[in-house]
């Protein structure tokens, strides 16, 4: 489930149009052409000297503990000023607008810390994490969005590579200071009709994924402490496809893949039925793009994970999941192989699913695949894909033989 291309989407904040225009070279001496036989443009040397002097004076500051302390001190000062201004003039936005702009600028400056992950333990020791996370609940959504972007930058997998210990220190501090609860609370107030807020939704999901990468226990913690599962279910139910729906399907698969607790929790939230509804949109049509195709695969990954606990297999059968998978196989669209995989998960060590499969005449469809009558497409022309599909079909047939209890049903398979 590679989302590298989707992550490249990074909408930029709208800049102030009042910024000064680029400087232009003024005309030189009006007699300069007489002094230059080539007729070339002449430059004001004093201007060039001023530019060079400015460049010499604007030296780049080294990112070290001293710089970190300066950044944190400046941020805390602007943070305090903004709180005081809002408390003093709660009904006069123009009186605290300047402090909000300055706070935004300080948050932007903190992004430089992503260039020095070895300083993360020092950042934690300066006790500024609570202040940063507190801004996720700021009345100004733009400030909360700034924090989400900052957290994504600080926890980016490329930044944390080869910095395992500093990464763990930062992530532990974030989790201890309720980053999961605050991120998900903020997620619920974001409107995807606004481009900046839509990007913030994506960045929030990316941050959660980054946290799980460093601390796998976060996958269960975020489901225990927040309503992230309910939000994700709501997102995959939407008919329209977009990058956030794709990412939501991937995050849901990540949360489910290694956690029986999360699989059962989602099952209790009617998750089996919701995921079936999401894949049903593709029972008779193919995804239009590679990103949409990846989302469909993510959804089937979610379904297969959900079918691990016994109680969810029962929900799958009651929701007519067996019938839906057979319909998808008969339609011979791109989800053909995924439907076989889901049936294999459903019927493994669960006789009721096997019996339902026989009752709804799934044998003909299954044995057509078993005899090599697999629909061909660009996707499944790959040798490895066909090998995996054959393995799934054999496993499905084995589950049928092992799961059918009544003699008459076994006779149908033997025929």
TORGU-899163 format. One record per residue (C-alpha): residue in one letter; x, y, z. Coordinates in Angstrom, 3 decimals, always signed. Example, Ala and Ser with C-alpha at 12.3 -4.5 7.8 and 13.67 -1.06 7.14 Angstrom:
BEGIN
type->a	xx->+12.300	yy->-4.500	zz->+7.800
type->s	xx->+13.670	yy->-1.060	zz->+7.140
//
This chain:
BEGIN
type->x	xx->+0.000	yy->+0.000	zz->+0.000
type->x	xx->+2.326	yy->+2.683	zz->-1.286
type->x	xx->+1.105	yy->+6.258	zz->-0.909
type->x	xx->+4.263	yy->+7.969	zz->-1.841
type->x	xx->+2.697	yy->+9.912	zz->-4.689
type->x	xx->-0.267	yy->+10.971	zz->-2.616
type->x	xx->+1.992	yy->+12.307	zz->+0.118
type->x	xx->+3.672	yy->+14.588	zz->-2.309
type->x	xx->+0.519	yy->+16.698	zz->-2.162
type->x	xx->+1.448	yy->+19.567	zz->+0.110
type->x	xx->-0.778	yy->+22.608	zz->-0.375
type->x	xx->+0.927	yy->+25.870	zz->+0.463
type->x	xx->-0.489	yy->+28.467	zz->+2.811
type->x	xx->-1.719	yy->+31.570	zz->+1.018
type->x	xx->+0.901	yy->+34.231	zz->+1.262
type->x	xx->+0.306	yy->+37.893	zz->+1.933
type->x	xx->-0.029	yy->+39.713	zz->-1.379
type->x	xx->+1.512	yy->+42.821	zz->+0.175
type->x	xx->+5.046	yy->+41.422	zz->+0.015
type->x	xx->+7.518	yy->+43.774	zz->-1.683
type->x	xx->+8.062	yy->+43.347	zz->-5.403
type->x	xx->+11.404	yy->+41.992	zz->-6.636
type->x	xx->+14.023	yy->+44.672	zz->-6.982
type->x	xx->+15.050	yy->+45.851	zz->-10.431
type->x	xx->+18.382	yy->+47.171	zz->-11.566
type->x	xx->+18.127	yy->+50.965	zz->-12.051
type->x	xx->+19.581	yy->+52.592	zz->-15.100
type->x	xx->+23.186	yy->+53.559	zz->-14.812
type->x	xx->+24.918	yy->+56.738	zz->-15.915
type->x	xx->+23.054	yy->+58.251	zz->-18.887
type->x	xx->+26.423	yy->+58.635	zz->-20.542
type->x	xx->+27.359	yy->+55.033	zz->-19.937
type->x	xx->+26.624	yy->+53.962	zz->-23.497
type->x	xx->+29.247	yy->+56.392	zz->-24.668
type->x	xx->+31.784	yy->+54.748	zz->-22.367
type->x	xx->+30.874	yy->+51.214	zz->-23.454
type->x	xx->+31.474	yy->+50.523	zz->-27.114
type->x	xx->+29.591	yy->+47.187	zz->-26.852
type->x	xx->+26.361	yy->+48.962	zz->-25.900
type->x	xx->+25.784	yy->+46.421	zz->-23.035
type->x	xx->+23.662	yy->+47.212	zz->-19.931
type->x	xx->+25.495	yy->+48.890	zz->-17.067
type->x	xx->+24.865	yy->+48.105	zz->-13.401
type->x	xx->+24.846	yy->+50.272	zz->-10.342
type->x	xx->+27.939	yy->+48.978	zz->-8.496
type->x	xx->+26.813	yy->+50.478	zz->-5.189
type->x	xx->+23.659	yy->+48.380	zz->-5.354
type->x	xx->+25.645	yy->+45.190	zz->-5.965
type->x	xx->+27.931	yy->+46.021	zz->-3.048
type->x	xx->+24.909	yy->+46.504	zz->-0.781
type->x	xx->+23.509	yy->+43.105	zz->-1.812
type->x	xx->+26.847	yy->+41.393	zz->-1.152
type->x	xx->+27.110	yy->+43.056	zz->+2.264
type->x	xx->+23.593	yy->+41.926	zz->+3.145
type->x	xx->+24.437	yy->+38.347	zz->+2.167
type->x	xx->+27.571	yy->+38.412	zz->+4.330
type->x	xx->+25.612	yy->+39.669	zz->+7.327
type->x	xx->+22.747	yy->+37.146	zz->+7.019
type->x	xx->+24.749	yy->+34.121	zz->+8.135
type->x	xx->+22.955	yy->+30.784	zz->+8.586
type->x	xx->+22.536	yy->+29.844	zz->+12.230
type->x	xx->+23.731	yy->+26.393	zz->+13.240
type->x	xx->+20.972	yy->+24.096	zz->+14.520
type->x	xx->+22.128	yy->+23.146	zz->+18.003
type->x	xx->+20.809	yy->+23.171	zz->+21.570
type->x	xx->+21.377	yy->+26.920	zz->+21.827
type->x	xx->+19.320	yy->+27.569	zz->+18.686
type->x	xx->+16.653	yy->+25.180	zz->+19.948
type->x	xx->+16.328	yy->+27.099	zz->+23.212
type->x	xx->+15.994	yy->+30.390	zz->+21.338
type->x	xx->+13.258	yy->+28.965	zz->+19.120
type->x	xx->+11.371	yy->+27.496	zz->+22.057
type->x	xx->+11.670	yy->+30.682	zz->+24.129
type->x	xx->+10.390	yy->+32.799	zz->+21.236
type->x	xx->+7.512	yy->+30.387	zz->+20.606
type->x	xx->+6.491	yy->+30.283	zz->+24.283
type->x	xx->+6.511	yy->+34.067	zz->+24.431
type->x	xx->+4.213	yy->+34.425	zz->+21.394
type->x	xx->+2.038	yy->+31.602	zz->+22.719
type->x	xx->+1.562	yy->+33.408	zz->+26.038
type->x	xx->+0.915	yy->+36.750	zz->+24.335
type->x	xx->-1.788	yy->+35.215	zz->+22.149
type->x	xx->-3.531	yy->+33.634	zz->+25.135
type->x	xx->-3.464	yy->+36.919	zz->+27.033
type->x	xx->-4.757	yy->+38.913	zz->+24.051
type->x	xx->-7.636	yy->+36.494	zz->+23.479
type->x	xx->-8.586	yy->+36.585	zz->+27.163
type->x	xx->-8.404	yy->+40.365	zz->+27.297
type->x	xx->-10.297	yy->+41.037	zz->+24.058
type->x	xx->-12.463	yy->+37.919	zz->+23.464
type->x	xx->-14.978	yy->+39.776	zz->+21.272
type->x	xx->-12.503	yy->+41.941	zz->+19.358
type->x	xx->-10.609	yy->+39.749	zz->+16.872
type->x	xx->-8.713	yy->+42.722	zz->+15.491
type->x	xx->-7.072	yy->+43.168	zz->+18.910
type->x	xx->-5.514	yy->+39.681	zz->+18.907
type->x	xx->-5.047	yy->+39.190	zz->+15.151
type->x	xx->-1.428	yy->+40.385	zz->+15.211
type->x	xx->-0.509	yy->+37.967	zz->+17.995
type->x	xx->-2.067	yy->+35.150	zz->+15.959
type->x	xx->+0.058	yy->+36.014	zz->+12.935
type->x	xx->+3.171	yy->+36.064	zz->+15.113
type->x	xx->+2.221	yy->+32.711	zz->+16.647
type->x	xx->+1.792	yy->+31.263	zz->+13.157
type->x	xx->+5.267	yy->+32.514	zz->+12.242
type->x	xx->+6.797	yy->+30.923	zz->+15.329
type->x	xx->+5.216	yy->+27.571	zz->+14.485
type->x	xx->+6.680	yy->+27.813	zz->+11.006
type->x	xx->+10.118	yy->+28.449	zz->+12.510
type->x	xx->+9.865	yy->+25.315	zz->+14.658
type->x	xx->+9.721	yy->+23.204	zz->+11.497
type->x	xx->+13.486	yy->+23.662	zz->+11.208
type->x	xx->+13.801	yy->+21.158	zz->+14.070
type->x	xx->+12.957	yy->+18.377	zz->+11.618
type->x	xx->+16.481	yy->+18.942	zz->+10.319
type->x	xx->+17.947	yy->+17.934	zz->+13.683
type->x	xx->+16.063	yy->+14.930	zz->+15.112
type->x	xx->+18.947	yy->+14.319	zz->+17.511
type->x	xx->+17.643	yy->+17.390	zz->+19.386
type->x	xx->+14.216	yy->+15.840	zz->+20.044
type->x	xx->+15.141	yy->+14.717	zz->+23.602
type->x	xx->+16.187	yy->+18.303	zz->+24.362
type->x	xx->+12.907	yy->+19.572	zz->+22.917
type->x	xx->+11.030	yy->+17.216	zz->+25.233
type->x	xx->+13.131	yy->+18.247	zz->+28.248
type->x	xx->+12.303	yy->+21.912	zz->+27.614
type->x	xx->+8.669	yy->+20.950	zz->+28.283
type->x	xx->+7.313	yy->+22.701	zz->+25.213
type->x	xx->+5.373	yy->+19.675	zz->+23.889
type->x	xx->+2.268	yy->+20.468	zz->+26.016
type->x	xx->+2.178	yy->+24.027	zz->+24.646
type->x	xx->+2.472	yy->+22.865	zz->+21.038
type->x	xx->-0.214	yy->+20.201	zz->+21.413
type->x	xx->-2.507	yy->+22.591	zz->+23.263
type->x	xx->-2.780	yy->+24.602	zz->+20.066
type->x	xx->-4.565	yy->+21.700	zz->+18.360
type->x	xx->-7.622	yy->+22.953	zz->+20.262
type->x	xx->-7.043	yy->+26.607	zz->+19.312
type->x	xx->-10.169	yy->+28.528	zz->+18.305
type->x	xx->-8.427	yy->+29.530	zz->+15.083
type->x	xx->-8.420	yy->+26.416	zz->+12.895
type->x	xx->-5.468	yy->+27.791	zz->+10.909
type->x	xx->-3.291	yy->+27.616	zz->+14.024
type->x	xx->-4.354	yy->+24.000	zz->+14.619
type->x	xx->-3.507	yy->+23.234	zz->+10.988
type->x	xx->-0.038	yy->+24.743	zz->+11.549
type->x	xx->+0.492	yy->+22.325	zz->+14.446
type->x	xx->-0.634	yy->+19.336	zz->+12.377
type->x	xx->+1.873	yy->+20.270	zz->+9.674
type->x	xx->+4.593	yy->+20.695	zz->+12.289
type->x	xx->+3.876	yy->+17.282	zz->+13.836
type->x	xx->+3.921	yy->+15.620	zz->+10.444
type->x	xx->+7.281	yy->+17.215	zz->+9.642
type->x	xx->+8.810	yy->+16.215	zz->+12.990
type->x	xx->+7.636	yy->+12.595	zz->+12.731
type->x	xx->+8.252	yy->+12.041	zz->+9.019
type->x	xx->+9.794	yy->+8.628	zz->+8.411
type->x	xx->+12.630	yy->+10.112	zz->+6.337
type->x	xx->+13.485	yy->+12.471	zz->+9.209
type->x	xx->+13.421	yy->+9.721	zz->+11.837
type->x	xx->+15.437	yy->+7.221	zz->+9.820
type->x	xx->+18.576	yy->+6.176	zz->+11.766
type->x	xx->+17.361	yy->+8.207	zz->+14.767
type->x	xx->+15.451	yy->+5.490	zz->+16.585
type->x	xx->+16.079	yy->+6.625	zz->+20.150
type->x	xx->+15.279	yy->+10.354	zz->+19.642
type->x	xx->+12.185	yy->+9.278	zz->+17.707
type->x	xx->+10.964	yy->+7.103	zz->+20.573
type->x	xx->+11.553	yy->+9.901	zz->+23.083
type->x	xx->+9.515	yy->+12.348	zz->+21.001
type->x	xx->+6.668	yy->+9.922	zz->+20.253
type->x	xx->+6.440	yy->+8.830	zz->+23.901
type->x	xx->+6.196	yy->+12.467	zz->+24.973
type->x	xx->+3.539	yy->+13.191	zz->+22.346
type->x	xx->+1.427	yy->+10.209	zz->+23.388
type->x	xx->+1.786	yy->+11.030	zz->+27.095
type->x	xx->+0.524	yy->+14.540	zz->+26.360
type->x	xx->-2.610	yy->+13.282	zz->+24.585
type->x	xx->-1.579	yy->+13.852	zz->+20.982
type->x	xx->-3.886	yy->+11.061	zz->+19.793
type->x	xx->-6.980	yy->+12.472	zz->+21.456
type->x	xx->-6.204	yy->+16.017	zz->+20.318
type->x	xx->-5.471	yy->+15.038	zz->+16.712
type->x	xx->-8.705	yy->+13.093	zz->+16.356
type->x	xx->-10.779	yy->+15.804	zz->+18.076
type->x	xx->-9.371	yy->+18.321	zz->+15.620
type->x	xx->-10.004	yy->+15.910	zz->+12.744
type->x	xx->-13.725	yy->+15.965	zz->+13.483
type->x	xx->-13.945	yy->+19.758	zz->+13.115
type->x	xx->-12.104	yy->+19.975	zz->+9.792
type->x	xx->-14.175	yy->+20.564	zz->+6.661
type->x	xx->-12.906	yy->+18.885	zz->+3.511
type->x	xx->-14.711	yy->+21.444	zz->+1.381
type->x	xx->-11.865	yy->+23.813	zz->+2.284
type->x	xx->-8.585	yy->+22.924	zz->+0.466
type->x	xx->-6.362	yy->+23.794	zz->+3.442
type->x	xx->-8.487	yy->+21.783	zz->+5.850
type->x	xx->-8.666	yy->+18.881	zz->+3.416
type->x	xx->-4.859	yy->+18.857	zz->+3.332
type->x	xx->-4.839	yy->+18.977	zz->+7.145
type->x	xx->-7.001	yy->+15.836	zz->+7.234
type->x	xx->-4.424	yy->+14.053	zz->+5.085
type->x	xx->-1.568	yy->+15.353	zz->+7.244
type->x	xx->-3.360	yy->+14.166	zz->+10.389
type->x	xx->-3.623	yy->+10.635	zz->+9.000
type->x	xx->+0.039	yy->+10.795	zz->+7.970
type->x	xx->+1.051	yy->+11.828	zz->+11.485
type->x	xx->-0.894	yy->+8.950	zz->+13.018
type->x	xx->+0.801	yy->+6.539	zz->+10.618
type->x	xx->+4.201	yy->+7.993	zz->+11.530
type->x	xx->+3.477	yy->+7.519	zz->+15.241
type->x	xx->+2.497	yy->+3.881	zz->+14.658
type->x	xx->+5.692	yy->+3.310	zz->+12.688
type->x	xx->+7.794	yy->+4.403	zz->+15.656
type->x	xx->+5.556	yy->+2.936	zz->+18.385
type->x	xx->+3.352	yy->+0.059	zz->+17.090
type->x	xx->+1.309	yy->+0.072	zz->+20.323
type->x	xx->-0.200	yy->+3.367	zz->+19.112
type->x	xx->-2.385	yy->+1.329	zz->+16.706
type->x	xx->-4.433	yy->+0.021	zz->+19.628
type->x	xx->-4.061	yy->+3.103	zz->+21.808
type->x	xx->-5.595	yy->+5.421	zz->+19.223
type->x	xx->-8.603	yy->+3.105	zz->+18.868
type->x	xx->-9.032	yy->+2.762	zz->+22.638
type->x	xx->-8.771	yy->+6.469	zz->+23.419
type->x	xx->-10.424	yy->+8.128	zz->+20.430
type->x	xx->-13.221	yy->+7.829	zz->+17.877
type->x	xx->-10.810	yy->+7.327	zz->+14.984
type->x	xx->-12.475	yy->+4.065	zz->+13.869
type->x	xx->-15.874	yy->+5.722	zz->+13.614
type->x	xx->-14.379	yy->+8.605	zz->+11.607
type->x	xx->-12.628	yy->+6.181	zz->+9.233
type->x	xx->-15.823	yy->+4.183	zz->+8.703
type->x	xx->-17.637	yy->+7.404	zz->+7.866
type->x	xx->-14.958	yy->+8.321	zz->+5.353
type->x	xx->-14.921	yy->+5.024	zz->+3.427
type->x	xx->-18.739	yy->+5.136	zz->+3.162
type->x	xx->-18.548	yy->+8.260	zz->+0.989
type->x	xx->-19.172	yy->+7.334	zz->-2.658
type->x	xx->-16.870	yy->+9.940	zz->-4.185
type->x	xx->-13.207	yy->+8.975	zz->-4.428
type->x	xx->-10.420	yy->+11.314	zz->-3.294
type->x	xx->-6.946	yy->+11.044	zz->-1.806
type->x	xx->-8.283	yy->+11.248	zz->+1.745
type->x	xx->-10.650	yy->+8.327	zz->+1.197
type->x	xx->-7.737	yy->+6.334	zz->-0.172
type->x	xx->-5.570	yy->+7.209	zz->+2.830
type->x	xx->-8.413	yy->+6.479	zz->+5.264
type->x	xx->-8.711	yy->+2.970	zz->+3.792
type->x	xx->-4.977	yy->+2.438	zz->+4.257
type->x	xx->-4.937	yy->+3.697	zz->+7.854
type->x	xx->-7.901	yy->+1.440	zz->+8.659
type->x	xx->-6.020	yy->-1.549	zz->+7.229
type->x	xx->-2.947	yy->-0.656	zz->+9.299
type->x	xx->-5.021	yy->-0.419	zz->+12.484
type->x	xx->-6.586	yy->-3.819	zz->+11.834
type->x	xx->-3.759	yy->-5.909	zz->+10.451
type->x	xx->-2.028	yy->-6.935	zz->+13.687
type->x	xx->-4.666	yy->-6.233	zz->+16.323
type->x	xx->-7.371	yy->-8.711	zz->+17.272
type->x	xx->-8.694	yy->-6.089	zz->+19.704
type->x	xx->-9.196	yy->-3.576	zz->+16.890
type->x	xx->-10.742	yy->-6.231	zz->+14.631
type->x	xx->-13.313	yy->-7.088	zz->+17.311
type->x	xx->-13.874	yy->-3.424	zz->+18.198
type->x	xx->-14.657	yy->-2.517	zz->+14.588
type->x	xx->-16.901	yy->-5.548	zz->+14.236
type->x	xx->-18.947	yy->-4.326	zz->+17.198
type->x	xx->-19.352	yy->-0.973	zz->+15.419
type->x	xx->-21.077	yy->-2.586	zz->+12.415
type->x	xx->-17.741	yy->-2.384	zz->+10.625
type->x	xx->-18.206	yy->-5.609	zz->+8.624
type->x	xx->-21.366	yy->-4.268	zz->+7.016
type->x	xx->-19.804	yy->-0.855	zz->+6.290
type->x	xx->-16.734	yy->-2.379	zz->+4.617
type->x	xx->-18.974	yy->-4.680	zz->+2.561
type->x	xx->-20.939	yy->-1.632	zz->+1.403
type->x	xx->-17.680	yy->+0.076	zz->+0.428
type->x	xx->-16.445	yy->-2.855	zz->-1.695
type->x	xx->-19.926	yy->-3.377	zz->-3.171
type->x	xx->-19.428	yy->-0.132	zz->-5.098
type->x	xx->-16.945	yy->-2.082	zz->-7.252
type->x	xx->-18.912	yy->-5.293	zz->-7.780
type->x	xx->-19.648	yy->-4.422	zz->-11.396
type->x	xx->-17.109	yy->-1.739	zz->-12.233
type->x	xx->-13.357	yy->-1.275	zz->-12.149
type->x	xx->-11.509	yy->+1.564	zz->-10.401
type->x	xx->-10.724	yy->+4.428	zz->-12.753
type->x	xx->-7.173	yy->+5.148	zz->-11.558
type->x	xx->-4.265	yy->+3.313	zz->-9.942
type->x	xx->-4.892	yy->+5.242	zz->-6.704
type->x	xx->-8.522	yy->+4.147	zz->-6.672
type->x	xx->-7.449	yy->+0.584	zz->-7.413
type->x	xx->-5.109	yy->+0.733	zz->-4.425
type->x	xx->-7.988	yy->+1.932	zz->-2.245
type->x	xx->-10.109	yy->-1.058	zz->-3.290
type->x	xx->-7.244	yy->-3.375	zz->-2.347
type->x	xx->-6.999	yy->-1.601	zz->+1.008
type->x	xx->-10.716	yy->-2.142	zz->+1.587
type->x	xx->-10.375	yy->-5.865	zz->+0.899
type->x	xx->-7.364	yy->-5.942	zz->+3.235
type->x	xx->-9.645	yy->-4.449	zz->+5.901
type->x	xx->-12.326	yy->-7.032	zz->+5.169
type->x	xx->-9.879	yy->-9.946	zz->+5.406
type->x	xx->-8.517	yy->-8.632	zz->+8.719
type->x	xx->-12.056	yy->-8.256	zz->+10.035
type->x	xx->-12.744	yy->-11.890	zz->+9.143
type->x	xx->-10.114	yy->-13.179	zz->+11.545
type->x	xx->-12.308	yy->-13.226	zz->+14.721
type->x	xx->-15.077	yy->-15.836	zz->+14.717
type->x	xx->-17.822	yy->-13.378	zz->+15.661
type->x	xx->-17.033	yy->-11.255	zz->+12.590
type->x	xx->-17.331	yy->-14.288	zz->+10.298
type->x	xx->-20.847	yy->-14.696	zz->+11.624
type->x	xx->-21.609	yy->-11.033	zz->+10.885
type->x	xx->-20.177	yy->-11.489	zz->+7.381
type->x	xx->-22.522	yy->-14.400	zz->+6.631
type->x	xx->-25.552	yy->-12.570	zz->+8.077
type->x	xx->-24.755	yy->-9.497	zz->+5.981
type->x	xx->-24.762	yy->-11.694	zz->+2.846
type->x	xx->-21.065	yy->-11.208	zz->+2.354
type->x	xx->-20.725	yy->-14.654	zz->+0.763
type->x	xx->-23.302	yy->-13.741	zz->-1.879
type->x	xx->-21.583	yy->-10.423	zz->-2.596
type->x	xx->-18.181	yy->-12.064	zz->-3.113
type->x	xx->-19.722	yy->-14.576	zz->-5.547
type->x	xx->-21.356	yy->-11.727	zz->-7.490
type->x	xx->-17.989	yy->-9.951	zz->-7.719
type->x	xx->-16.373	yy->-13.152	zz->-9.016
type->x	xx->-19.097	yy->-13.612	zz->-11.619
type->x	xx->-18.669	yy->-10.032	zz->-12.844
type->x	xx->-14.987	yy->-10.827	zz->-13.505
type->x	xx->-13.801	yy->-7.297	zz->-12.735
type->x	xx->-10.483	yy->-6.302	zz->-11.127
type->x	xx->-11.722	yy->-7.249	zz->-7.635
type->x	xx->-12.083	yy->-10.911	zz->-8.720
type->x	xx->-8.984	yy->-12.148	zz->-6.887
type->x	xx->-9.730	yy->-10.051	zz->-3.789
type->x	xx->-13.196	yy->-11.599	zz->-3.540
type->x	xx->-11.688	yy->-15.098	zz->-3.581
type->x	xx->-9.272	yy->-14.065	zz->-0.848
type->x	xx->-12.115	yy->-12.706	zz->+1.316
type->x	xx->-14.090	yy->-15.931	zz->+0.866
type->x	xx->-11.042	yy->-17.944	zz->+1.882
type->x	xx->-10.750	yy->-15.941	zz->+5.105
type->x	xx->-14.486	yy->-16.246	zz->+5.775
type->x	xx->-14.656	yy->-20.018	zz->+5.278
type->x	xx->-11.457	yy->-20.985	zz->+7.097
type->x	xx->-12.519	yy->-22.939	zz->+10.206
type->x	xx->-16.086	yy->-21.649	zz->+9.920
type->x	xx->-18.530	yy->-24.262	zz->+8.553
type->x	xx->-21.585	yy->-21.909	zz->+8.364
type->x	xx->-19.808	yy->-19.830	zz->+5.700
type->x	xx->-18.927	yy->-22.994	zz->+3.756
type->x	xx->-22.518	yy->-24.192	zz->+3.873
type->x	xx->-23.821	yy->-20.803	zz->+2.753
type->x	xx->-21.354	yy->-20.877	zz->-0.136
type->x	xx->-22.740	yy->-24.211	zz->-1.327
type->x	xx->-26.361	yy->-23.161	zz->-0.735
type->x	xx->-26.030	yy->-20.080	zz->-2.968
type->x	xx->-24.425	yy->-22.115	zz->-5.771
type->x	xx->-20.934	yy->-20.782	zz->-5.367
type->x	xx->-19.354	yy->-24.099	zz->-6.381
type->x	xx->-19.737	yy->-23.488	zz->-10.103
type->x	xx->-17.948	yy->-20.150	zz->-9.858
type->x	xx->-15.227	yy->-21.543	zz->-7.601
type->x	xx->-14.505	yy->-24.597	zz->-9.747
type->x	xx->-14.369	yy->-22.484	zz->-12.902
type->x	xx->-11.491	yy->-20.630	zz->-11.256
type->x	xx->-10.044	yy->-23.931	zz->-10.023
type->x	xx->-9.965	yy->-25.205	zz->-13.625
type->x	xx->-7.965	yy->-22.135	zz->-14.678
type->x	xx->-10.788	yy->-20.050	zz->-16.114
type->x	xx->-9.478	yy->-16.841	zz->-14.571
type->x	xx->-10.470	yy->-13.503	zz->-16.168
type->x	xx->-7.438	yy->-11.870	zz->-17.737
type->x	xx->-6.453	yy->-8.246	zz->-17.327
type->x	xx->-3.279	yy->-6.192	zz->-17.240
type->x	xx->-3.168	yy->-6.696	zz->-13.500
type->x	xx->-3.470	yy->-10.474	zz->-13.336
type->x	xx->-1.264	yy->-11.260	zz->-16.300
type->x	xx->+1.601	yy->-11.137	zz->-13.827
type->x	xx->+2.829	yy->-14.644	zz->-13.034
type->x	xx->+3.049	yy->-14.048	zz->-9.284
type->x	xx->-0.557	yy->-12.798	zz->-9.192
type->x	xx->-1.805	yy->-15.991	zz->-10.844
type->x	xx->+0.229	yy->-18.141	zz->-8.480
type->x	xx->-1.245	yy->-16.377	zz->-5.441
type->x	xx->-4.739	yy->-16.687	zz->-6.881
type->x	xx->-4.310	yy->-20.417	zz->-7.477
type->x	xx->-3.098	yy->-20.836	zz->-3.905
type->x	xx->-6.185	yy->-18.994	zz->-2.620
type->x	xx->-8.524	yy->-21.122	zz->-4.722
type->x	xx->-6.921	yy->-24.339	zz->-3.464
type->x	xx->-7.199	yy->-23.056	zz->+0.112
type->x	xx->-10.855	yy->-22.161	zz->-0.495
type->x	xx->-11.622	yy->-25.671	zz->-1.834
type->x	xx->-9.798	yy->-27.205	zz->+1.145
type->x	xx->-11.885	yy->-25.066	zz->+3.508
type->x	xx->-15.024	yy->-26.313	zz->+1.766
type->x	xx->-14.056	yy->-29.967	zz->+2.231
type->x	xx->-13.099	yy->-29.336	zz->+5.857
type->x	xx->-16.062	yy->-27.143	zz->+6.694
type->x	xx->-19.039	yy->-28.950	zz->+5.196
type->x	xx->-20.643	yy->-30.983	zz->+7.966
type->x	xx->-23.728	yy->-32.450	zz->+6.343
type->x	xx->-23.330	yy->-35.396	zz->+3.994
type->x	xx->-25.486	yy->-33.918	zz->+1.246
type->x	xx->-23.288	yy->-30.829	zz->+1.029
type->x	xx->-20.163	yy->-32.950	zz->+0.797
type->x	xx->-21.802	yy->-34.852	zz->-2.008
type->x	xx->-22.298	yy->-31.649	zz->-3.986
type->x	xx->-18.586	yy->-30.887	zz->-3.723
type->x	xx->-17.660	yy->-34.428	zz->-4.789
type->x	xx->-19.815	yy->-34.106	zz->-7.856
//
